Amino acid sequence: MKRKHIITVLTVLLGVVLLSSCDFLLPAPLGQDNPEDFGAQINAFGSFYEGNDSAELIWNWRSFTGTDPSREIVKVRIVHKVNDPPSSMYPLDKNDIQEFTAGESTVWKNLKEYNEHYFALYRMEKSGTWLSPLYSKIHIEGEGTKDTSIPGIQYMYVDMVPGTPVQSPSGPVPLDQAYRGFLSFDPAPLNDDSYGAVEEATLSFIADSSNSLGQILVVPMSINVHNGELWEDISNPAYYDTANAISVQIPKTVDVDIQIKLVLNRCLAYKASTFALIISSGDSGKINDPSTTIQLQSFAIWRTQ
């Protein structure tokens, strides 16, 4: 009887451990949230290789605009697991958890080489409700290197008038408060798991006395923009991550270099390869030849091999 009693106790304890690791005995994320909702406070989450044993995790965290204050997201929890997606937001190893009440990026260190690394981002509302997670993963394949090949970029613009298509310039491009320009860069890093985080990206505006750009916002996009799309299909303000935009004054007579690696990394987190150039209201001007006036002069991205 004593032996049977011991076996029974061990069986119960093992069952409790297994159930706990799968969240059956712990509060589960019950909130319903649509990650494809471009108006959601947090709907983008990406992990990007950054060195031998590190990953940069990037997410968006917009200001709350809802009518029910209990739905505001006030905390995120990121859970890590090797070779499988996390099955629990309460892993047994506390080194696999990071929590944040602010911010939109972190570097996760001490990752094992030659493994798949999965991350789940859980969002907690002010009411205490956890929303279902967003997932991301990377593969670490030995020592990393930096690829300095400069990707090609395509310049496009659109007048902010319904029915106006996005187009590549065939001559001088007017700039006014009803104008937006877009730069689409080579999306290879989005399609190849061997690529990681952007380490360096310098966007140069080359001085030309016939150009006059004024104040420009360089804005990460959460969608891709293509030639021929109508303005009304890309005009939703939620598509433009203005909270992480770079503001710069572009004069006629001085070259201006802008470090835009943060802009490009946010694009990658959105799985997009387009960023916008938005002229400030009241400024006006023109670009005679965007292909020579606006250039990506330096670029470096981590590669896993």
Disulfide bonds with the S-S distance in Angstrom:
none
